[in-house]
């Protein structure tokens, strides 16, 4: 492990060659940055469910693996997942993984890649049983088997057999149970963790990924991690919006690293609004509450979802329920003095059922809404919850870019979880498919690395200037002396996204949004002011770097949404109300030049063929109704 310092001076200069960083400019005073080098077979960025499953898998297979995380692993946002994880176990009712795949393709509004959906749904059963063996404390049926509940968008017999009961749950704290179990297993297998290290950028060489650059928050040192395989598992970017169920740490750091490396993100226009965020705070009320029998009400006390989704009512897919709530509010049937929200009623459920299956919801509703769910309904509103888009990968987790219109793998780079776009979720994710996604593809990444990387493969030296641009950016942000604080610019960005890329979208509003978000991005580039000049636990610096990350994705989301002239899944346009398969059944690839603000949009086809037609036939597109 090498340690050195990089001196930054007023003009562009060349430090003496020491195998580290050279040649970059900063402002008036000289600053030293200690740099520490590390070498691993594989590194995983992020310690949520996807990151931990990948790191655990790699360590189990004998690779020298580092897991780098800006949070203590059990504070990662997987801990907030409530409802459960889908798998066609057939414990509560007859089921088949092909029915699960059908529901996932339909839920994606046919933008999901059917090879990846085939893989995920088939692997769901062994994945959940493996989690059980690892020690996830699932709730149990009377006969001791894993408890399963109904969830939105799930059916039997390819949509012809009524509601499926497919969601495996640990009460309403399934993500919490899963995350703690995976962390325990990773520690058991001696995975090396770098906790409270903030990864800033990928190290790229001739189009290949060679590792990452990170800041140790505790002492301000810069670390370069060299590896043969880099796995991005940094989650979504929900905090680009004003109201979101996401933690404040959900800033899409991995996606932004990929964008700055000149690689594309895919399908960022598809942002899921969860139907039941608590009015005011945005805290999540799980879909499991409706799976256990809860239902939505308007100001007249009417259970309105049967009007919008006659066959499944409150258990329609999330985009359908969110739009239905918004329609009720628009037409004057909203609740409260402002008539701007709906109600979720659980009062007909017995306190015993609530305490056994929804204990966290009872507590959350009391804290954040002041409501006892056994006596009165919860005020709810559609709230940003999940990003279907992300870093494009195949079903093995290998990151894809495009060269001359053809897919090309990025050597050494992988992605899994919400940061990735495999795409199993397409235009709309089904509830309880996210926990499944993270563990299936976290494991798939580890398997693919094992299949392609020989143990003890020697490492080439990094380029002498590896990480230079990243450290120069850290220095520029740290000494920014403009007129606007990070919080001010962030709030402007969030309000633009909330107003101009909402549940319902319109051409003129989106055009205005493109102009406003581009201006906001320029303001971040030119007007930012930070006040903390130290490097030790500099939250001003880290929040500014996170805002840079959010802004890249906010810009691409708005541009991608404005360009897509149709309604599909979570992207509902009032000027193009129908799905347009002839012109728009394709993935958006979006690129951003972060220095000039130039956005480039390309497209790639949806994978409509399954992995094996004899095992599962392709599901042909049809009009999506519930």
N, C-alpha and C positions, 0 to 999 in steps of 0.2 A: 504494500500500500504506500503510495507516494504522497507527500504533502508539499505544497509549494505556495507561493503567493504571486498574484498578478497585480502589477502596478498600473493604475490608470492615470494618465496625465492629460493636460489640457488639449494637446494636439494629437493627431494620429502618430503613433510611435511604434517602434519595434523593440520589444524586450529581448534580452539575450535568449537564444534558443535553449529551452530546458525541457522540450517535449511537451510543453503545456501551451497556454493561450498566448497569442501575439496579435498585434496590429488592430487596435480599435480605439475609438474616441470617446471621451466623456466630457464632463464640465470642468469647473475651475480648480478644485482641489484634488490632490492625489489621494487615492483610496487603495487599500490592499484587500484582496480577496483570497483567503486560504482555499486551496483546491485539494481534495483528497480523491484518489483514484481507487476503484474497486473492479474486480473481475469475477464474473459468474458465468456458468453455463446458460442460465436463464434468469431473467428478472420479470417480476409481475408488478405492475403499477396499479395500486388499489387493493384494498383488503375487505371488500364486500363479499357477497356470496360467490360471484364469478372469480374474483381474484384469489380468494382463499381456496376455492376448489381447484383452480389451476395450479396454485403454489403447492397445495397438498399433493396433487397428482404428480407434479414434477419431482418433489422431494421423495415421495414414495418410490419413484422409479430410479432414484439414485443420482439425479442431477443436482449440482451445486446451485441452489436457487435462493434469490433474495426477493422478498416482498416489501415494496416501498409504499408507505401510506402516510397521507397528511393527517390522519386521525388514528386514535387507538382503534384496532380492528373492530372491536365490538360496538364502536360508535358509528360505523359505516351505515349508510342509509338502508341497506337490506334489513337492518334491525326494525325498521318501521313498517315492513310488509306485514299485513294482518291476516288476510283471508285464507290463504293456503296455496297449495301447489297441485296442479292438475296431473292426474295419471289414471289411466283406465284400469284400475285394479279390479273393479267389479265387486267391491266389498258390500256396497249398499244396494246395488242394482246391477243388472246385466250391463256390460260395457265392452268396448272394443277400441283399440288404439286408432283404428282407421276412422271410427266415428269422431274421435277427438281431432284427428287430422282434418276431416271434413269441416268441423266447426271452426278450426283455426284458419283454414283457407277462406271460408265464408266470412268469418270475422274480419279478416285482413282486407275485405272487399276486393279479393283476387289480385292484390299487389304482393302478397306473400310468395316467396320462392318455394315451390312444392317439393323440391329435393330436400331442402332444409327442414320443412314442416314434416315431411315423411320421417326424416332422421330423428327430430326432436320427439315426436309423439310415440314413435316406436321405442325410443330409449327411455321414455318417461317412467315406465313400470320398473325396470331394473334400477333406474336412478333413485326413485323413491325408496325402494327396498334397500338399496345401498345406504341411503341416509338413515333409515331405520337401524341398520347394522352399526353405523357410526355413532348412534345414540340420540338422534333427534326425538324428543319426547312427544310424539304425536298423540292427540286425543284418541280414545279407543271406543270401539263399539262394545256391546255387552259380551260378545264372544271373544274379545281381545284383539280383534283385527283393527287396522288403522281406520279411524273415523273419516267419513267423506260427506261433504255437504253439497247442496246445489249451488251453482254459480251462473252468472250471466253468460248468455250465448252458447250454452252447452246443450247438446241434444243426443238422443239415441237414434240408431238406425238411419244415419245420414239425413237427419232432420225430420224424419217421419215418425219417430217413436216417442215423442214427448220429451220432457225435461230429464237430463242426465244428472247423476249424482257422482261427480268425478273429482271434486276438490278435496284433497287430503289436508287436514288442518290440525294444528296444535292450538286449540281454543281460538282466540283471535290475535295470537302473538306468534304466528308461524315463522315469520322472518327472524324474529328474536331467537326462537329456539334453534333454527337452522344456522344462524350466524355464530352463535356461541358454540354450537357443536362442531362446526367446521374449524373455528379458531382453536378449540381444544385439540382436535385431530392434527392440525398443522403444527402446533407446539409439540405434541407427542412425537411427531416425525422430524422434529428439529429443523423446521423451516426457519431461515434467518430473516428476522423482521427489522426493517428500518422505520421506526415509528416516529411520526411528526417530522417527516421529510417531505418537502413540497417539490414535486417534479415539475420542471419548467419547460423542458423541450426534449425532443428526440435528437440523437446524434445520427446523422445520415451521411453516407459516403457512397457516391455514384449510384444513388437510388436504393441502396440497401440500408437497413436499420442496424446500427452498431451498438446502441445503448441509449442512455438518457443522462440528462443533467438535473441535479436536485439541490435544494437548499435544506440544510439542517436547521430547523426553526429554533432549536435550543441555543446554538452557538454561532449561527450565521455562516458557517463554512459551506463552501460549494463542493458538491460531490459529483464525480463522473463515474457512471456505472457502465462497464463494457460487458457485452454479452453476445452470445450467438442468437438468442431468441428473446424478444421483448414483447410482453403481453400487456395490452392496455385494457384495464378493467376499472375505469374511473367513474362509471355511472353516467347519469343524464345531466341536463342543463336546465332543469325546471326553474331555477332562480333567475332566468332571463325574463320571467314574468313577475308581475306585481303580487299576484295571489297564486300560491302553489302549495301542494302538500309536501313538496321537497324540503329537505333540510337546507339551511343556508350554505352548507358546504357543497351542494349539488351544482357545480359550476362548469361541468363539461370539460375538465382540464385535459383529458386525453384526446378528445375530439379536436380541441384547439391546437394541441401539439401537432397532430396530423395535418391540420389545415396549414399551419405555419411551415410545415415541411414540404408544402406544395402538392399534397395529396388531397383527394376529394373526400367529402362526407356525402352520405346518401339519404334522400327522402326526409330532409329536415323539416319540410313543410307539414309533416304529419305529427301533430302535438295532441296528445290525449288529454281531454278534460274529464276528470272523475266526477260522476254525478253527485257524489255526497261528500263534499268538503264542508266543514262546519262554517256557517255564515259568520263572516268577520275575521276569524283566525285562519281559515283555510286548512285546519287539521283534518286528517283523513278519518272518515267513517267507512269501514270496510264494506265491500259488496257482500261480504258474508252476512251482514245484518239483514240484507234483503234475501239472501240465500236461506236464512233461518226463518223467513216469513215476514220480515218488515216490508213496508210499502210507502210510496210517496203520496203526499196530499197537496192540494192547492188551497187557496184562501176560502173556497166554498166547502172544504172538508171532503172534496171528491178525490177518490183514488183514480188519477187521470191516465196512468200508463196503459190500461187496457184499450184506450182510444187510439194510442199510437202503435202498440205492439200487441194485437189481440191474442196471439197464441201464447206468448210468454210474459206479457205485462212488464213487471218491474225487473225481470231477469233478461231483458233484451241486452244487446251489447252496449258498451259504455257510451259510444258516440251517439247511438240512438236515444238513450235515456237522457244524456246531457242536452241534446237538441230539443227533446220533448219538454224538459224543464224550462229551457230558455223560451220556447214558444208560449208556455203557460204564463210566464212572467211578462212577455211582450204583449200578450193579449189581455193583460190586466187582472190575471188571476193569481198574481204573486202574493206572498204573505208579508205581514209587517207594515209599519207606517209608510215605508217607501215602496211596498208591494214588489220587492226585489229578490225574494227567495222562496223556497218551498219547504215542506216539512217531511221528515222521515219518521214514520210512526212504528214504534215497537211496543206500545203499551198493552197490546193484546197477547204478547208473549209472557209466559210465566217468569217470575223473578228467578226461579231455579234454573230454567233454560238459559236466561241471560247470564247468570253467574257462572254457569258451567261452560257456555260456548262463546259468550261475548263480554267477558269481564273487563277487558281493556276499553271497550266501547263505552260501557257504563261509566268508567272512571274518566275517560276523555271528555264525554258529553257533560259531565258534572263540572269539570275544571274549566273547559273552554266555552261552554254554552250555558252553564248554570242550570242544566236540565237533568232531572231524574228520569231516565228513560223508561222506568216502569210506570210513570205517572203522566208524562207529557212528551210530545214529539220533539225531535231535534231539528233546529233550523239548518237547512243545507242549501248549497249552491254549487253549480259546476265549477271545478277548480283544477288548474293545470296539475297533471299527475305524472305523465310519462312521455318520453320521447321515442317514438317508433323509429326515427331516423338515427343515424350515427355513422360509424366507420364501416365502410362496405367490406364484408368478408364472405367467404364460402362457408359451407356447413362444417368444415374442419377448423374454422377460426382463423384462416390465413387472410391477411388484409389484401384487398384488391384495389388496383388503380386501373386507369385506361391509357393505352398507348395506341394512337392511330385507330381509335374506335374499337380496339380489342382489349379484353380483360387481361391484366398481367398481375401476377403475385408480387407483393413487396417482400423481398427476401429478409428474413429475420424479424418480421413484424406480424403480430397476432392481436386479435381483440375479442372480447367476450362480454356478455351482459348488456346492460342498457347503453353502454358506450358503443357497442357494435350494432350493425344493421345486417343481419345474416341473409335474407330478411324473413324471419318467421312471423313477424307481426304485420308486415305490409302497411296498410293505411289505418289500421286500428287493432290494438292488442286486446285479446280476450283476458278477462280477469283470471288470476292464478296461473297464467302462462309465463309471468315474468320470473317467479322463483324457479320454475322449471327451466326456462331459458338459461338462467345464470349457472345452474349446476350442470345441465347437459352440455353446454358449450364450454364452460370452464374445464370440464373433464375432457371434452373433445380436443381442446387446445393441447392439453398435456399429452394426450394420446398421439396427436399429430407430431408434436415435437419429438416424442420417443421414436416415432417411425422414421423421422428424417434427420435427426441429429445424433451422431455417434458420441458416446460418452468420451470425455477427455480429449475432445477435438481442440487442437491448439488455437490460440487467439492471435490474430494479426494486431500490430500496434494501431492505436487510433491515429487519425490525422493530427498533426501537431496543433492545429487551431480548433480541434473539436470542442464545441461548447462556447466558442468565442462570442457568437451573436447572442446567445442566451444570457451570458454574464453582462454583456454590454446593455441589453434590455433591462436587466435587473438594476444596473447602475443608473440608467436613464430614469426609470420609474422612481427609484429611491430618492433621487435628487430633482424630481419634477417640481417646477416652481411656477405653475400657471395660475389660473384664477378660480378653478372649480375643484371641489373635493371629490373623492371617489364616491362617497355616498350620494352626492348631488347628481353626478352623471349616471350612476347606477339606477337611481330612482327614475330619471328621465327615460332611460332605456326600458325599464320594466313597464312604465305606463304606456309607452309607445306599443310595446308588444301586447299588452293587455287590451288596448283599445283597437289596434289595427290588425291583429292576427288572432281573433277570438274564436268562439264556438261557431258563429256564422261570419262569413267573410264576403267581401264585395270588391269588385274591381277598382272602383275609385278609392275606397278606404285602403286597399292594399297598395295602390300606387302612391297614395299619400304616405303610407307606412314606409315604403322603400325610401322615399325622399327624407323622411324624418329620421329613420334609423341610420342612414348614411351620414346625415349631418351630426347625429349623436356620436357615431364612430369617429368622425373627424375631430369632434370636440375632445374625445378621450385622447386622441393622438396629440393634439395641440395645446389643450387647456388644463390638463390634469395638474393638481397641486397636492403633493404629499408633505407631511410635516415631520415624521419620524425619520431621522437620518441614520439610526443605528442598524445593526444587523441581527441583534439578539431579540427574538420574539417580536419582530416588527410586523404587527398585524396590519398596519397601514400599507406596508409594502405587499403583503400577501393578498389582502383584499383587492388591491389595485391590479395585481397579476391575475387574480380570479376574475375581475371585471374585464380585463383584456380577453380572457378566455370566453366569458359569456358573450361579449360583444361580437366576436367572430361568428358565433353560432346564431345570434340574434339577426345579424345582417343576412346570413345565408338562408335562414328560415323565412324571412320576409321576402327576399328576392325569389326563392323557390316557390313560395305560396302565390305570389303575384303572377308567376309564369304559368302555373298549372291551371288551365282553363277548363275545369270540370269540378264536379263534386264526387269525392271518393272517401269513404271512411271518415276520419276525423277532419278532413279538409272539405268543409261544406260551403260552397259559394252560392250566393243568392242570385248572381248574374249567370251562372252556369249550373243549373240545379241537378242535372243528370250526370251519371258516370259516362265517360266517353272512352270505351275500350279501343275503338279504332285508332284514336290519336294519342291516348294518354295511359295505356296499360304499359307503363315503363317506369323505371326508377330514375329519379333525378340525381345527377352527380353535380355537386356544387363546389367550386374552387374560389378562394379569396386571396388576393394579393394584399397582405396586411399593411404594406407600406403605402400603396396607392389607393386602396379601397376598391379595386376593380374586381367585380364578380363575374365568373364564367360558369355557365350552366351547360352540362352535357347530359346525355341520357343513355341508359343501358337496358336491355330487355329483361322482363320478368322471366324467371325459370319456371316454365309451366309443366315440365315433366317431372314425375316422381323418380326416386332412385331405382325402383324396380317395378315395372308395370304389372308383373305377375303377382306381386305382393300387394300393391296398391295402385289402382288406376288413377290417371290424371283427373282432377275435378274441373269440369268445364265451367266457364263463367255463366252466371245467371243473375237475375235481379235479386238483390239482397233485401229480404223482408223478414220480420220476426212476428 
